[in-house]
Amino acid sequence: MYEPVQRPKVYQLVADRLLHQIRQRRLSPGDSLPPEHELARRYGVGRSSVREALRLLESKGVIRSAGHGSFVVAEYGNALVDSVRFLLTLEAFDLEELYEIRKMLETEFAALAAARRTEIHLLRMEEAIQEMEAGLGSQARYIEADLRFHLTVAEATRNRVAVYVMRAIRDPLHRALASVYHIPGSPQKSLAQHRAILEALRVGDPGLARLRMAEHLGRVHQDIRRVLHTDGDDDNARGG
């Protein structure tokens, strides 16, 4: 209970100072950080401490390399994206859990989008659906359009956190959609359900939008379960 208090290391203090600048919006996404030698001069520390601080912030997705040793402030959603990607590489969650959280979140995103969407959002969703239809024979093209549709629904909520969440789960979503793309009839069913979601958003009915999104995500979730169970049976058949 009473362990000795650890003194922060110099590079951690430098990282905290820079993070404070970003939180205070004194540094915004896309802004360049001062060069390494300039930061060392301003903070009165060694360049090695500055270098470690920059590496720490980069690993958290707060800043990104601009090449030649320089850094810029990353988009605000990047830290969440990198965290989810890291958890995915550790297999800290699976597709079942992903779809459970999608059903909790995206159904409400759809309801909010029905009340807040603009004509531009509707047009972009319509274009995404058209691209899905045109890409029925191409997994990459179809899935990219599918993801674009769902991201536009999040954008139509006009809630920045909703957009950050959708961007964060983009990679695992791509993996999930790829797992069901080859199920006969699944892409066509999704296409029809996307049209139904769009129509609910177009008429501005939050309850109907919530229902249509829940129906869509529930069906895809069932397809994913079928794929996962089939893969498990195959593994057992192989002795895996």
C-alpha positions as CSV (number, residue, x, y, z in Angstrom):
1,M,0.0,0.0,0.0
2,Y,2.9,2.4,0.7
3,E,5.3,1.7,-2.1
4,P,8.0,4.4,-2.7
5,V,6.8,7.2,-5.1
6,Q,8.5,6.9,-8.5
7,R,10.0,10.0,-9.8
8,P,9.0,10.6,-13.5
9,K,11.8,10.4,-15.9
10,V,12.8,13.5,-17.9
11,Y,11.4,12.2,-21.2
12,Q,8.0,11.6,-19.5
13,L,7.9,15.2,-18.3
14,V,8.8,16.4,-21.8
15,A,6.0,14.2,-23.3
16,D,3.6,15.6,-20.8
17,R,4.5,19.1,-21.7
18,L,3.9,18.5,-25.4
19,L,0.7,16.6,-24.7
20,H,-0.5,19.6,-22.7
21,Q,0.2,21.9,-25.7
22,I,-1.9,19.6,-27.9
23,R,-4.8,19.4,-25.3
24,Q,-4.8,23.2,-25.0
25,R,-5.1,23.3,-28.9
26,R,-1.9,25.3,-29.0
27,L,-0.8,22.6,-31.4
28,S,-3.5,21.3,-33.8
29,P,-3.7,18.3,-36.1
30,G,-1.2,18.8,-39.0
31,D,0.9,21.3,-37.1
32,S,4.6,20.7,-37.1
33,L,6.4,20.2,-33.8
34,P,9.6,22.3,-33.2
35,P,12.8,20.4,-34.3
36,E,14.4,18.1,-31.8
37,H,17.3,20.5,-31.0
38,E,14.8,23.4,-30.5
39,L,12.7,21.4,-28.0
40,A,15.8,20.4,-26.1
41,R,16.8,24.1,-25.8
42,R,13.3,25.2,-24.8
43,Y,12.9,22.6,-22.1
44,G,16.5,22.6,-21.0
45,V,17.0,18.9,-21.4
46,G,19.2,16.6,-23.5
47,R,18.2,15.7,-27.0
48,S,18.0,12.0,-26.0
49,S,15.2,12.9,-23.6
50,V,13.4,14.8,-26.3
51,R,13.9,11.8,-28.7
52,E,12.4,9.4,-26.2
53,A,9.4,11.7,-25.5
54,L,8.7,11.9,-29.3
55,R,8.9,8.2,-29.6
56,L,6.4,7.8,-26.7
57,L,3.9,10.2,-28.2
58,E,4.3,8.6,-31.6
59,S,3.6,5.1,-30.2
60,K,0.4,6.4,-28.7
61,G,-0.7,7.9,-32.0
62,V,-0.6,11.5,-30.7
63,I,2.0,12.6,-33.3
64,R,3.2,11.0,-36.5
65,S,6.4,11.2,-38.4
66,A,6.7,13.6,-41.3
67,G,10.1,12.3,-42.4
68,H,13.6,13.4,-41.9
69,G,13.2,13.3,-38.1
70,S,10.3,15.8,-38.0
71,F,6.9,15.2,-36.5
72,V,3.4,16.6,-36.8
73,V,0.3,16.4,-34.6
74,A,-1.8,13.4,-35.7
75,E,-5.6,13.6,-36.3
76,Y,-7.4,13.3,-33.0
77,G,-8.9,9.9,-33.8
78,N,-5.5,8.2,-34.5
79,A,-4.7,7.2,-30.9
80,L,-8.0,5.3,-30.6
81,V,-7.4,3.6,-34.0
82,D,-3.9,2.5,-33.0
83,S,-5.1,1.2,-29.6
84,V,-7.8,-1.0,-31.3
85,R,-5.3,-2.2,-33.9
86,F,-2.9,-3.1,-31.0
87,L,-5.6,-5.1,-29.2
88,L,-6.5,-6.8,-32.4
89,T,-2.9,-8.0,-33.0
90,L,-3.0,-9.4,-29.4
91,E,-6.3,-11.1,-30.2
92,A,-7.7,-9.3,-27.1
93,F,-11.2,-9.5,-28.7
94,D,-12.9,-11.5,-31.4
95,L,-15.4,-10.9,-34.2
96,E,-18.3,-12.0,-31.9
97,E,-17.4,-9.3,-29.4
98,L,-17.0,-6.8,-32.2
99,Y,-20.5,-7.4,-33.5
100,E,-22.0,-7.3,-30.0
101,I,-20.6,-3.8,-29.6
102,R,-21.6,-2.8,-33.2
103,K,-25.2,-3.7,-32.4
104,M,-25.1,-1.6,-29.3
105,L,-23.5,1.5,-31.0
106,E,-24.5,1.5,-34.6
107,T,-28.2,1.1,-34.0
108,E,-28.1,4.3,-32.0
109,F,-25.9,6.0,-34.6
110,A,-28.5,5.2,-37.2
111,A,-31.3,6.7,-35.0
112,L,-29.3,9.9,-34.4
113,A,-28.3,10.1,-38.0
114,A,-32.0,10.0,-39.0
115,A,-32.6,13.2,-37.0
116,R,-29.4,15.0,-38.0
117,R,-28.4,13.8,-41.5
118,T,-28.1,16.3,-44.4
119,E,-28.8,15.8,-48.1
120,I,-25.0,15.5,-48.6
121,H,-24.9,12.5,-46.2
122,L,-27.8,10.9,-48.0
123,L,-26.1,11.4,-51.4
124,R,-22.8,9.9,-50.1
125,M,-24.7,6.9,-48.7
126,E,-26.5,6.4,-52.0
127,E,-23.2,6.5,-53.9
128,A,-21.7,3.9,-51.5
129,I,-24.6,1.6,-52.2
130,Q,-24.2,2.1,-55.9
131,E,-20.5,1.2,-55.5
132,M,-21.4,-1.9,-53.5
133,E,-23.7,-3.0,-56.3
134,A,-21.1,-2.4,-58.9
135,G,-18.6,-4.2,-56.8
136,L,-20.5,-7.4,-56.1
137,G,-18.0,-9.4,-58.1
138,S,-15.0,-7.8,-56.3
139,Q,-14.4,-8.4,-52.6
140,A,-12.1,-5.4,-52.2
141,R,-14.4,-2.9,-54.0
142,Y,-17.6,-4.2,-52.3
143,I,-16.1,-4.1,-48.8
144,E,-14.6,-0.7,-49.2
145,A,-18.0,0.7,-50.3
146,D,-19.7,-1.1,-47.4
147,L,-17.3,0.5,-44.9
148,R,-17.8,3.9,-46.5
149,F,-21.6,3.6,-46.0
150,H,-21.3,2.8,-42.3
151,L,-18.7,5.6,-41.7
152,T,-21.1,8.1,-43.4
153,V,-23.9,7.0,-41.1
154,A,-21.6,7.8,-38.2
155,E,-20.7,11.2,-39.8
156,A,-24.4,11.9,-40.2
157,T,-24.8,11.8,-36.4
158,R,-22.6,14.9,-36.4
159,N,-21.0,13.5,-33.3
160,R,-17.2,13.3,-33.5
161,V,-16.8,10.5,-31.0
162,A,-19.1,8.3,-33.2
163,V,-16.8,9.0,-36.2
164,Y,-13.7,8.2,-34.1
165,V,-15.2,4.9,-33.0
166,M,-16.1,3.8,-36.5
167,R,-12.6,4.7,-37.8
168,A,-11.0,2.8,-34.9
169,I,-12.9,-0.4,-35.7
170,R,-12.4,-0.1,-39.5
171,D,-9.6,-2.8,-39.7
172,P,-11.4,-5.5,-37.7
173,L,-14.6,-4.6,-39.6
174,H,-12.8,-5.2,-42.9
175,R,-11.7,-8.6,-41.6
176,A,-15.3,-9.5,-40.5
177,L,-16.8,-8.5,-43.8
178,A,-14.2,-10.4,-45.7
179,S,-15.1,-13.5,-43.7
180,V,-18.7,-13.4,-44.9
181,Y,-18.3,-12.0,-48.4
182,H,-18.1,-15.5,-50.0
183,I,-21.3,-16.8,-48.3
184,P,-23.7,-17.3,-51.2
185,G,-26.3,-14.5,-51.1
186,S,-24.8,-12.6,-48.2
187,P,-23.6,-9.6,-50.2
188,Q,-26.9,-9.3,-52.0
189,K,-28.8,-9.4,-48.7
190,S,-26.6,-6.7,-47.2
191,L,-27.1,-4.6,-50.2
192,A,-30.9,-4.7,-49.8
193,Q,-30.6,-4.0,-46.1
194,H,-28.3,-1.0,-46.7
195,R,-31.0,0.4,-49.0
196,A,-33.6,-0.1,-46.3
197,I,-31.4,1.7,-43.8
198,L,-30.9,4.6,-46.2
199,E,-34.7,4.9,-46.8
200,A,-35.3,5.1,-43.0
201,L,-32.7,7.9,-42.8
202,R,-34.2,9.6,-45.8
203,V,-37.6,9.8,-44.2
204,G,-36.0,10.9,-40.9
205,D,-37.5,8.2,-38.8
206,P,-35.1,7.4,-35.9
207,G,-37.1,4.3,-34.7
208,L,-37.2,2.8,-38.1
209,A,-33.5,3.6,-38.7
210,R,-32.6,1.8,-35.5
211,L,-34.7,-1.2,-36.4
212,R,-33.3,-1.5,-39.9
213,M,-29.7,-1.2,-38.7
214,A,-30.4,-3.8,-36.0
215,E,-31.8,-6.2,-38.6
216,H,-28.8,-5.8,-40.8
217,L,-26.1,-6.2,-38.1
218,G,-28.0,-9.1,-36.6
219,R,-28.1,-11.0,-39.9
220,V,-24.4,-10.4,-40.6
221,H,-23.6,-11.5,-37.1
222,Q,-25.3,-14.7,-37.7
223,D,-23.3,-15.2,-40.9
224,I,-20.1,-14.6,-39.0
225,R,-21.0,-17.1,-36.4
226,R,-21.7,-19.6,-39.2
227,V,-18.2,-19.0,-40.7
228,L,-16.5,-19.2,-37.3
229,H,-18.2,-22.4,-36.4
230,T,-17.4,-23.9,-39.8
231,D,-13.8,-23.0,-39.4
232,G,-13.8,-24.5,-35.9
233,D,-15.3,-27.8,-37.3
234,D,-12.6,-27.8,-40.0
235,D,-9.9,-27.3,-37.4
236,N,-11.3,-30.2,-35.4
237,A,-11.4,-32.4,-38.5
238,R,-7.8,-31.6,-39.1
239,G,-7.0,-32.3,-35.5
240,G,-6.3,-28.6,-34.9
